[in-house]
């Protein structure tokens, strides 16, 4: 077995122009359906966690002082924790909506791939 030839072919394959195959189109559609929900969820989750952390810092009087700061911290912390709590259900709804939006195209392309 000529390992040099196999290695050369694998390297050349990396630099060869890519064909637009149906599998690549299917992967691209799948990514297009899932990406918006994922980006929103990460962004919303990070913001909600920062709000919860700010609320906890105010409530423990790490930042701010007095009873008013503590009460505000508790309220802000509850809002942040509520945001963390609803993040997953929002993600599921967005993902379901996007999947239904692209479902027909994905199913059609998958059928074409499986039939050939």
C-alpha positions as protocol buffer text, in pm:
chain_id: "A"
residue {
  index: 1
  type: UNK
  ca { x: 0 y: 0 z: 0 }
}
residue {
  index: 2
  type: UNK
  ca { x: 137 y: 337 z: -100 }
}
residue {
  index: 3
  type: UNK
  ca { x: 69 y: 566 z: 196 }
}
residue {
  index: 4
  type: UNK
  ca { x: 227 y: 864 z: 22 }
}
residue {
  index: 5
  type: UNK
  ca { x: -28 y: 840 z: -258 }
}
residue {
  index: 6
  type: UNK
  ca { x: -319 y: 817 z: -13 }
}
residue {
  index: 7
  type: UNK
  ca { x: -188 y: 1114 z: 185 }
}
residue {
  index: 8
  type: UNK
  ca { x: -139 y: 1321 z: -131 }
}
residue {
  index: 9
  type: UNK
  ca { x: -492 y: 1243 z: -251 }
}
residue {
  index: 10
  type: UNK
  ca { x: -646 y: 1338 z: 83 }
}
residue {
  index: 11
  type: UNK
  ca { x: -458 y: 1669 z: 90 }
}
residue {
  index: 12
  type: UNK
  ca { x: -551 y: 1742 z: -272 }
}
residue {
  index: 13
  type: UNK
  ca { x: -915 y: 1670 z: -192 }
}
residue {
  index: 14
  type: UNK
  ca { x: -907 y: 1948 z: 72 }
}
residue {
  index: 15
  type: UNK
  ca { x: -802 y: 2201 z: -190 }
}
residue {
  index: 16
  type: UNK
  ca { x: -1019 y: 2081 z: -477 }
}
residue {
  index: 17
  type: UNK
  ca { x: -1329 y: 2286 z: -559 }
}
residue {
  index: 18
  type: UNK
  ca { x: -1628 y: 2160 z: -364 }
}
residue {
  index: 19
  type: UNK
  ca { x: -1937 y: 2036 z: -541 }
}
residue {
  index: 20
  type: UNK
  ca { x: -2273 y: 2152 z: -415 }
}
residue {
  index: 21
  type: UNK
  ca { x: -2415 y: 1818 z: -319 }
}
residue {
  index: 22
  type: UNK
  ca { x: -2762 y: 1753 z: -189 }
}
residue {
  index: 23
  type: UNK
  ca { x: -2623 y: 1648 z: 148 }
}
residue {
  index: 24
  type: UNK
  ca { x: -2449 y: 1984 z: 185 }
}
residue {
  index: 25
  type: UNK
  ca { x: -2773 y: 2162 z: 92 }
}
residue {
  index: 26
  type: UNK
  ca { x: -2960 y: 1954 z: 350 }
}
residue {
  index: 27
  type: UNK
  ca { x: -2706 y: 2039 z: 620 }
}
residue {
  index: 28
  type: UNK
  ca { x: -2724 y: 2406 z: 526 }
}
residue {
  index: 29
  type: UNK
  ca { x: -3105 y: 2405 z: 552 }
}
residue {
  index: 30
  type: UNK
  ca { x: -3087 y: 2227 z: 888 }
}
residue {
  index: 31
  type: UNK
  ca { x: -2841 y: 2487 z: 1016 }
}
residue {
  index: 32
  type: UNK
  ca { x: -3062 y: 2766 z: 881 }
}
residue {
  index: 33
  type: UNK
  ca { x: -3356 y: 2625 z: 1076 }
}
residue {
  index: 34
  type: UNK
  ca { x: -3169 y: 2586 z: 1406 }
}
residue {
  index: 35
  type: UNK
  ca { x: -2928 y: 2881 z: 1417 }
}
residue {
  index: 36
  type: UNK
  ca { x: -3167 y: 3171 z: 1499 }
}
residue {
  index: 37
  type: UNK
  ca { x: -3313 y: 2989 z: 1799 }
}
residue {
  index: 38
  type: UNK
  ca { x: -2968 y: 2897 z: 1928 }
}
residue {
  index: 39
  type: UNK
  ca { x: -2827 y: 3248 z: 1894 }
}
residue {
  index: 40
  type: UNK
  ca { x: -3130 y: 3403 z: 2063 }
}
residue {
  index: 41
  type: UNK
  ca { x: -3119 y: 3150 z: 2348 }
}
residue {
  index: 42
  type: UNK
  ca { x: -2753 y: 3205 z: 2424 }
}
residue {
  index: 43
  type: UNK
  ca { x: -2790 y: 3583 z: 2410 }
}
residue {
  index: 44
  type: UNK
  ca { x: -3106 y: 3592 z: 2620 }
}
residue {
  index: 45
  type: UNK
  ca { x: -2961 y: 3344 z: 2871 }
}
residue {
  index: 46
  type: UNK
  ca { x: -2644 y: 3545 z: 2919 }
}
residue {
  index: 47
  type: UNK
  ca { x: -2839 y: 3867 z: 2968 }
}
residue {
  index: 48
  type: UNK
  ca { x: -3081 y: 3701 z: 3212 }
}
residue {
  index: 49
  type: UNK
  ca { x: -2791 y: 3555 z: 3412 }
}
residue {
  index: 50
  type: UNK
  ca { x: -2621 y: 3896 z: 3429 }
}
residue {
  index: 51
  type: UNK
  ca { x: -2945 y: 4056 z: 3548 }
}
residue {
  index: 52
  type: UNK
  ca { x: -2986 y: 3784 z: 3814 }
}
residue {
  index: 53
  type: UNK
  ca { x: -2626 y: 3833 z: 3926 }
}
residue {
  index: 54
  type: UNK
  ca { x: -2672 y: 4209 z: 3950 }
}
residue {
  index: 55
  type: UNK
  ca { x: -2984 y: 4154 z: 4157 }
}
residue {
  index: 56
  type: UNK
  ca { x: -2803 y: 3916 z: 4392 }
}
residue {
  index: 57
  type: UNK
  ca { x: -2516 y: 4161 z: 4431 }
}
residue {
  index: 58
  type: UNK
  ca { x: -2759 y: 4438 z: 4518 }
}
residue {
  index: 59
  type: UNK
  ca { x: -2954 y: 4215 z: 4758 }
}
residue {
  index: 60
  type: UNK
  ca { x: -2637 y: 4109 z: 4941 }
}
residue {
  index: 61
  type: UNK
  ca { x: -2523 y: 4471 z: 4941 }
}
residue {
  index: 62
  type: UNK
  ca { x: -2201 y: 4396 z: 4757 }
}
residue {
  index: 63
  type: UNK
  ca { x: -2293 y: 4692 z: 4541 }
}
residue {
  index: 64
  type: UNK
  ca { x: -2520 y: 4958 z: 4679 }
}
residue {
  index: 65
  type: UNK
  ca { x: -2642 y: 4981 z: 5037 }
}
residue {
  index: 66
  type: UNK
  ca { x: -2952 y: 5028 z: 5243 }
}
residue {
  index: 67
  type: UNK
  ca { x: -3292 y: 4867 z: 5247 }
}
residue {
  index: 68
  type: UNK
  ca { x: -3399 y: 5021 z: 4916 }
}
residue {
  index: 69
  type: UNK
  ca { x: -3098 y: 4867 z: 4740 }
}
residue {
  index: 70
  type: UNK
  ca { x: -3172 y: 4531 z: 4894 }
}
residue {
  index: 71
  type: UNK
  ca { x: -3538 y: 4539 z: 4788 }
}
residue {
  index: 72
  type: UNK
  ca { x: -3441 y: 4652 z: 4439 }
}
residue {
  index: 73
  type: UNK
  ca { x: -3185 y: 4372 z: 4426 }
}
residue {
  index: 74
  type: UNK
  ca { x: -3444 y: 4111 z: 4519 }
}
residue {
  index: 75
  type: UNK
  ca { x: -3682 y: 4238 z: 4250 }
}
residue {
  index: 76
  type: UNK
  ca { x: -3407 y: 4254 z: 3987 }
}
residue {
  index: 77
  type: UNK
  ca { x: -3284 y: 3909 z: 4087 }
}
residue {
  index: 78
  type: UNK
  ca { x: -3634 y: 3761 z: 4053 }
}
residue {
  index: 79
  type: UNK
  ca { x: -3665 y: 3916 z: 3707 }
}
residue {
  index: 80
  type: UNK
  ca { x: -3328 y: 3765 z: 3609 }
}
residue {
  index: 81
  type: UNK
  ca { x: -3418 y: 3422 z: 3742 }
}
residue {
  index: 82
  type: UNK
  ca { x: -3754 y: 3437 z: 3563 }
}
residue {
  index: 83
  type: UNK
  ca { x: -3568 y: 3516 z: 3241 }
}
residue {
  index: 84
  type: UNK
  ca { x: -3345 y: 3212 z: 3298 }
}
residue {
  index: 85
  type: UNK
  ca { x: -3652 y: 3002 z: 3366 }
}
residue {
  index: 86
  type: UNK
  ca { x: -3838 y: 3095 z: 3048 }
}
residue {
  index: 87
  type: UNK
  ca { x: -3531 y: 3073 z: 2826 }
}
residue {
  index: 88
  type: UNK
  ca { x: -3569 y: 2702 z: 2744 }
}
residue {
  index: 89
  type: UNK
  ca { x: -3943 y: 2716 z: 2663 }
}
residue {
  index: 90
  type: UNK
  ca { x: -3878 y: 3016 z: 2436 }
}
residue {
  index: 91
  type: UNK
  ca { x: -3600 y: 2818 z: 2266 }
}
residue {
  index: 92
  type: UNK
  ca { x: -3830 y: 2520 z: 2208 }
}
residue {
  index: 93
  type: UNK
  ca { x: -4103 y: 2743 z: 2059 }
}
residue {
  index: 94
  type: UNK
  ca { x: -3860 y: 2925 z: 1829 }
}
residue {
  index: 95
  type: UNK
  ca { x: -3701 y: 2598 z: 1718 }
}
residue {
  index: 96
  type: UNK
  ca { x: -4039 y: 2442 z: 1649 }
}
residue {
  index: 97
  type: UNK
  ca { x: -4147 y: 2747 z: 1447 }
}
residue {
  index: 98
  type: UNK
  ca { x: -3827 y: 2751 z: 1240 }
}
residue {
  index: 99
  type: UNK
  ca { x: -3838 y: 2375 z: 1183 }
}
residue {
  index: 100
  type: UNK
  ca { x: -4196 y: 2397 z: 1057 }
}
residue {
  index: 101
  type: UNK
  ca { x: -4091 y: 2685 z: 831 }
}
residue {
  index: 102
  type: UNK
  ca { x: -3822 y: 2476 z: 659 }
}
residue {
  index: 103
  type: UNK
  ca { x: -3981 y: 2132 z: 705 }
}
residue {
  index: 104
  type: UNK
  ca { x: -4118 y: 2097 z: 353 }
}
residue {
  index: 105
  type: UNK
  ca { x: -3786 y: 2181 z: 186 }
}
residue {
  index: 106
  type: UNK
  ca { x: -3589 y: 1956 z: 419 }
}
residue {
  index: 107
  type: UNK
  ca { x: -3824 y: 1660 z: 375 }
}
residue {
  index: 108
  type: UNK
  ca { x: -3826 y: 1701 z: -4 }
}
residue {
  index: 109
  type: UNK
  ca { x: -3447 y: 1713 z: -20 }
}
residue {
  index: 110
  type: UNK
  ca { x: -3415 y: 1415 z: 217 }
}
residue {
  index: 111
  type: UNK
  ca { x: -3653 y: 1213 z: -2 }
}
residue {
  index: 112
  type: UNK
  ca { x: -3448 y: 1300 z: -311 }
}
residue {
  index: 113
  type: UNK
  ca { x: -3130 y: 1188 z: -137 }
}
residue {
  index: 114
  type: UNK
  ca { x: -3278 y: 863 z: -8 }
}
residue {
  index: 115
  type: UNK
  ca { x: -3427 y: 772 z: -348 }
}
residue {
  index: 116
  type: UNK
  ca { x: -3103 y: 814 z: -539 }
}
